[in-house]
Amino acid sequence: MPAPAPSLGPVLRTLERRPFRRFVLVGMSTALLGAWLWQTLISQFLNPSDYDPADFHVYMGAAAALAHGANPYTAFLTSTAPDAAFTTGYVYPPLLAWLLQPVAGLQGPGLDLACLVVLQVTLVLAVALLLRALDVRSWEMRVLILALAVSWYPVRFDIGGQINMVIFALVVICFAGYLRGDRWWGGAALGVSIAFKLLTAPLLLLLAWRRSWAAILTAVATVAVLWLIAAPQFLLSYLLDVAPRVGAGTGFRENQTPTALISRLLDPASYLGQTHPLSWTVRLLALAVAVAVVLVTWRVIGRRQRLDRTGRALEFAAVLAAMPLCVALQTPSHYVTLLVSIAVLVVVAAARRDALVIWLVVATYVLTGPAHQAFLAAIQAGFGNRLALGAWAELSGVVPLTMLWAASLVALRRYGSVAGSRALTIERAASAPGRGPLSVELEPLG
């Protein structure tokens, strides 16, 4: 049986007063949504020549090279920068460049703005699907999650032409499939995301732990088919020359992984960029951390199959939260998939009145968002105290990522084994007499 629901605490308890809570929510969401629309959409259309989606231009350059029969990885492979983080070439599987070939000859602000609109629509649709998968019925919770999603710094960064927004949408589809059990279409979505970018490959571990064979086989088959039809002549170049170099890791300040943290501790100069390959000491220590994270996550998830939506949602959230701690390269632009973990934890913790989980998620959001933006602003302003910047880099990177992982494990231990095949949802009739706005109801799975 799950542990008794903890108290919200004096600060969060004030939000149980409906007029005050709605006043805060409407004011906050209006400001956040307004800023999102202005900063990431309206201002770009008013000044299209100032909008520069650098990553999208890299993709288009690779597509143009591919359209002319050239190697899309030439810019990366011929770069003399010792740190892969400073190269500007195309570093993904050939699929994305292959798909962009029909528009490779186009250029200009019009195409850039079209890319922006596609990514914005993708974001909104992905959040809508996420809310539907979680069966969120409270309009307050829907508005809160949407406002948090669009205003988060990693999301705003990805709106600037990054493929990660598409990866996020595909992960949400995979998540929706996982909540329903072993669904082939969830595996297909995961396979497409891996074919675009290896970022989500660790999710295959969760499917293996849960013996979701239909999803696994579909994911693997999808990757194989897409890679074999999308410029397969350059696939070996990616797998043998590009991926190992990018995946080796770096101590550069924007790399927020245990590998980078260990490198910066043992070699402080790597904070400015890797001037030589990572030492074996760094690699072995980072591997030990990754193994420990995987084992702890596996231990908490356990062997018993969970049939309830809450338990399966928390399993998925835990694995997603663990992923940044198990890889060698993870920049803030990759955090967007963590929106699934954040949404799951917010919904479950609010329903269960769990102040610890809520505050861990809030700290993660603030440190990876506003705190990291302040960190970058301080660097641009010329702040040069290396000790302070080093601590700031970790407090806005590895530390909050570890907090989110810990929050997901705590929630999974507390609420991941609801008795019977039942689903935790925010109550639709929150305004019913005698019921609090954060109360929950358990409904049978459909």
Secondary structure as GFF3:
##gff-version 3
##sequence-region A 1 446
A	DSSP	alpha_helix	9	13	.	.	.	ID=ss1
A	DSSP	three_ten_helix	14	16	.	.	.	ID=ss2
A	DSSP	alpha_helix	18	37	.	.	.	ID=ss3
A	DSSP	pi_helix	38	42	.	.	.	ID=ss4
A	DSSP	alpha_helix	43	46	.	.	.	ID=ss5
A	DSSP	three_ten_helix	48	50	.	.	.	ID=ss6
A	DSSP	alpha_helix	54	67	.	.	.	ID=ss7
A	DSSP	alpha_helix	74	77	.	.	.	ID=ss8
A	DSSP	three_ten_helix	84	86	.	.	.	ID=ss9
A	DSSP	alpha_helix	94	99	.	.	.	ID=ss10
A	DSSP	three_ten_helix	101	103	.	.	.	ID=ss11
A	DSSP	alpha_helix	109	133	.	.	.	ID=ss12
A	DSSP	alpha_helix	139	151	.	.	.	ID=ss13
A	DSSP	alpha_helix	153	158	.	.	.	ID=ss14
A	DSSP	alpha_helix	164	179	.	.	.	ID=ss15
A	DSSP	alpha_helix	184	196	.	.	.	ID=ss16
A	DSSP	three_ten_helix	198	200	.	.	.	ID=ss17
A	DSSP	alpha_helix	203	209	.	.	.	ID=ss18
A	DSSP	alpha_helix	213	229	.	.	.	ID=ss19
A	DSSP	three_ten_helix	232	234	.	.	.	ID=ss20
A	DSSP	alpha_helix	235	237	.	.	.	ID=ss21
A	DSSP	pi_helix	238	242	.	.	.	ID=ss22
A	DSSP	alpha_helix	243	247	.	.	.	ID=ss23
A	DSSP	alpha_helix	258	266	.	.	.	ID=ss24
A	DSSP	three_ten_helix	268	272	.	.	.	ID=ss25
A	DSSP	alpha_helix	280	301	.	.	.	ID=ss26
A	DSSP	alpha_helix	309	322	.	.	.	ID=ss27
A	DSSP	three_ten_helix	323	325	.	.	.	ID=ss28
A	DSSP	three_ten_helix	332	337	.	.	.	ID=ss29
A	DSSP	alpha_helix	338	352	.	.	.	ID=ss30
A	DSSP	alpha_helix	355	368	.	.	.	ID=ss31
A	DSSP	alpha_helix	370	380	.	.	.	ID=ss32
A	DSSP	alpha_helix	386	395	.	.	.	ID=ss33
A	DSSP	alpha_helix	398	415	.	.	.	ID=ss34
A	DSSP	beta_strand	422	426	.	.	.	ID=ss35
A	DSSP	beta_strand	440	444	.	.	.	ID=ss36
###
